[in-house]
Amino acid sequence: MTTVDPAPAPGLAPPPPMRLRELVFGAACAAAVRAAARLGVADALDDVPLSVDELAAAVKTQPHTLRRLLRALSSQGVFTERPDGTFAHTEMSRLLREDDPHSLRYIALWCTEPWTWNVWPKLDEAVRSGRNVFEDVYDREFFTYLNSEAPESAHVFNRAMTTSSRQSAQDVAELLDLRDVTSVADIGGGQGHVVASLLEKHPAMHGTLLDLPGVVDNADPRLREGGALASRVRIVPGDCREAVPVEADVYIIKNILEWDDESTRRTLANVRAAARPGARVVVIENLVDDTPSMKFTTSMDLLLLLNVGGAKHTRQSMVERLTDAGLAIGEIRPVNPYLHAFECTVPA
């Protein structure tokens, strides 16, 4: 006899058979978000609700297929359909607008780039072997492929990282007490949004940004020649896995200790060698435990396994890496729902 799953009561979680069906169709939800972002549906829809015909004309699609896309997204809380058949924004759909101050448009695109669809089905192989499968699929290392074969994907990646860094930089600046600090170094700091936020908050402090040459070439305009903070910052092109030629009172290491263990070990050893006794080392990472964002961070953890063989840390694994590097760990506290800060010092 065929059984039918009962519809869940409003506000209640769906029964297990229904929830599992939803989970195995998760790719459809991700693809729908990607399609809306690429079509610019959220940008076309402002404060006034629009009909499907009006939206279709604005984003150059067929009305009947756009309705199907919007219906799927509305069931997930991305856009909402009103009783008169028009569609309006929700808090989530506004985050797909490029001009929203908290925009996640490029994060959504990055997590659904074409290469991801080819490696996700091989997750069982990665779990079995413990190594990345990206090179099996594309016959080259992840970032080599990205920059040589997939320039559009590389652009999306850079925009996504810039967005994420810019949005968390202010949270980091608010969290850290640097009132008596004269110098700060942002190690592997990308375009320097964190060090820029810290320098803006502390007018007497000087900073250093260290990252790969191709990255710091596109540093935050505030840090470059002619920028408002240029006189108080030094931009150092280099690879923190090879050396950290920087001396500072405080070293910030944010979201770069999630690749292979050897890279993590070398980076921490280089910071330890460069820092004077008593210097602070603040490591900021996404964790896959003890965080409200576990569904996101555990998914990113699996994606890291697939593309570079890396991993997001648990609180314990991060503590172990920092202890092994000879750092004295102090307070561990949340920066925001996605990040934790590990306050360390270099012992005498």
N, C-alpha and C positions, 0 to 999 in steps of 0.2 A: 504494500500500500504506500502511495506517495504521501509524504507529509509536507506541510507548508509552514515555513517559519512564521510565527505570529509577529505582527508589527509591534515594535517597541512602543511603550507608552511615552508621551512627551517628557523629555528630561531624563529618561532612563537610557542606559547603555543598551545597544542592540544585543539580542541573544547571540551566543557563540557562533552558530552556523551562519548567521547573517553577517557578523563581524568578520569572520574568516573570508567570506566571499568578497567583502569590501577590501580586505587587505590584499588578496591576490589580484585584484584589479587596481592596485595602487598606481601602477604605471599609467593607467588611463587618467587618473586624477593629476599626476605630475605632467602628463602630456597636455592636458587641458589648460593647466596654469601656464605652461610654456607657450601654447598657442595664443592665449589671451595676451601674454606679454609681447610676443612677436607681432601680433596684429595691432597692438596699441589700443585695445578695447578700453582699458582703464583710463588712458589719456584722453580718449574721445568722449568719455562720460564724465561730466563735471557734477555740480551740485543739483542740476535739474534732471530728473529721470527722463529717459528716452525710450522710444519704442524700438523694437528690433529693426524695423525698416530704417529708422533714422541712424541707428548705430551701424547697420550694415553699409549704408551709404558712406558713412564717415570713415570706415575702416576697409571699404572695398571688398566686401564678402557677399555671399548669397544669404538673404535673410533667413531662409528655412534651416540652413546648416548652422548659422550663427546662433539661432534660437536653441538648437540642440547643445551647442557648446555652453551657452549661458545657463541652460537648465542643469547641466552636469555640475557646473561651477557653483551655482546657487545652492545646490543640495549640500555643498561643502561649506557654505557660508562665505563664498567668494562671489560678490554681487548678490542682489536679492530681487526677486520678481514680485512686483506689486499687484494688487487685485485688478488693476486696470490693464495688466499685461505689459506695462513698462518695466524697465530695469533701472535699479539705483545702486549706488555704492554701499558697501559695508566697510567696516574698519579694515578688514583684510584686503578687499579689492583696491582700496586706496593705496595700499603699499606697493601695488604694481605700477602706479604712476611714476614716471621718471622724475617729476618735479616735487614729489612728496619728500619732506625732509628726512623721513625714516624709510625711504624707498628700499624695497627688497627686489626690485625688478631684475637687477643683474645677478643677485644671488639665485633667484628662481631660474634664470637662464643658465647659469653656470652648473647648477645641480642637475640640469636636464640636457646638457650638451650632447651632440650626436654620438660622441665616443662612449658616453655612459651606457647607452642602450646596448652596445656591443660587449661591454665587460660585465655588466650586472648578471647575465645568465651564467657566467663562469665563476660565480661566488663559491660554489661548492668546491671547485678546483683550488681556489685560493685558500679556503679553509683547510682543505686536505693537505696542501703543500706548505702553507704558512708563508707564501711569497706572492708578489704581485703577478697578475696574469696579463697586465697591459702589454708587456713586451712580447708575450706569446701571440697576441692579437695583431699588434701593429709593428712588431719586429724592430722596435727601438724604445729607448727610455722615454718616459712620459713627457718631460719638459722639452726634450729634443723634438719629439713629435709635435708637441703643441706649437712650438715656435717656428718649425720648419715646414710643417705640413698643414697646420690648421690655424692660420692667422686670425680668422674670425673668432675661433674658440679662445685663442690666446688673449684677444682683445676683451672678450667677455670675462675671462678669468681676472685680468688686470682691473677691470671696472668693478667686478664683484669684490676683490680684495680691497680696493680703494674705498668702496662704500662701507664695507665691514669695519675697516680700520678707522675711517673718519667717524663713524657712529659710536665706536667704543672708546675713542681717544678721550672724549670729554669725561666719560665715566672713570677712566683711569686717572685723569687729572684731578677729579673730585675726590677719589679714594685716597691717593697718596699724600702723606704729610711730608712736604719737602721744604718747610719753612727755613731750616738751617742748612740747606744744601746749596752749594755753589756750582756744581757741575753734574750733569746727567748724560748718560750715553744710551741711545736706543740701538740695540744690537739686532741686526737683521730687521730693521725697522721699516722696511718698504719705502714708501714715499715720505715718511716722517711725520705722520699726523699726530702720533703720540707725543713726540718731542716738541712739536710745534705747540700743542695744547699746553704742555707743561711750561714752556717758555713764556707763553702768553699769560699764564696764571702767576708766574714768578719772575717779575721784571729784572731782578738782579742775577738770575741764574744763566749759565752758559750751557750749551748742549752740543752733542755730537751724534750724527746719524751715520751708521755703518750698514751698508748693504752692497749687493753686487753692482758693478758699474752700470749695467743697463737699467737697473732699478733706480739708483740715485740720480741718474741723468734726468729722470722725470719727477724729481722731488717736489714736494709741496711748494708752490710759488712763494709762500711766506719765507721759505728757507733759502731760496736761491738768490743770486746776486740781484740787488735792487729790492728784494722783499723786505717786509717789515721786521723780520727776525734775523736777517742774514748776518748782521754784525755780531750776533751772539751764538752763532752755530757754526760748526765745522762739519762738512760733508766728506766722509771717507769712503771711497769705493773699495770694496774688499769682500772676502768670503769668511764669515765668522767660523766656518768649519776648519779653515786653514790658520787664521790668526786673528787676534783682536788687539790691534795697535792703538788702544785707547785707554787713558787713565781718567777715572771719574769717581765722584762720591757715590753715585747711584747708577747701576746698570739695569736697564729694562730689557727683558727678553720675552717677547710676546708672540705666541702661536708659531714658534719655529722649532719646537722640540718634539714634533709629532711624526718625523720621518723615521728612518731606521735608527736603531740604538747606537750604532757607531757614530753617526752624525751628531746625535744628542751628546754622547760622551765627549767628543772632540770639541764641540761648541762650549760646553760647560767648563772643560779643562782650559780652554783658551781664555775664557772670561776670568776664571780663577787665577790663571797665571798673570793676567794683566792688572788685576785689581790689587790695591794696597790693602793691608790688614784693616779691618773695620769697615770696609766699603760695603754698601748694601747691594744686594742682587735681588731684583723683584722679577719673578717668573710668573707670567700670566698665560693661562691655558684654558681651553675647553676641557671639561672632565666628562667621563661617561658614567659617573656615579655621583650621588649627592648633589644633584642639580635639577632645577625645574625643566631644563631643556633636554632631558635624556633622549627623547624620541628623535630629536634632531642630531644630537652629538653622537649617539650610537650609530645612526645612519651614516654620518660623515666618517666615523671610525671604519665602517665597512668599505666605504668608497676609498679611503686612504689605503686600506689593505689591497684593494684591486689595482689602484693606479701606481703607487710607489712602494707598496709593502710596508707602509707606516702604520701608526696607531695613535688614536687619542689616548690620553692617560686616565687612569683612576687616581684618586687622591694618593693611594698607597704607592703606586708605581712612580708617581712624580716625586714623592718623598724619597723613595729609594734612589732615583737618579740623582737628586740633589745631594743626598747624603754621601753617595759614592764619589761625587765631585768634590767633597771636602767642604761643603757649605753648611753653616749652622742655620737650621730652619727655625724661624720664629712663628709669627701669626700666619694662619691661612684663612682667607676670607673672600666672600664673593664680591666681584666687581659689579656684575649685573647678572641676570638670569642665565647668561651663557658663558661667563668667564669667572675663574677663581685666581686670586693673586697669592703667591707663596713668597712671603717676606723672608729673605735670607741675609746673612752677613758672612763676610770672609773672616775666618778666625785668625788670630795672631799666629 
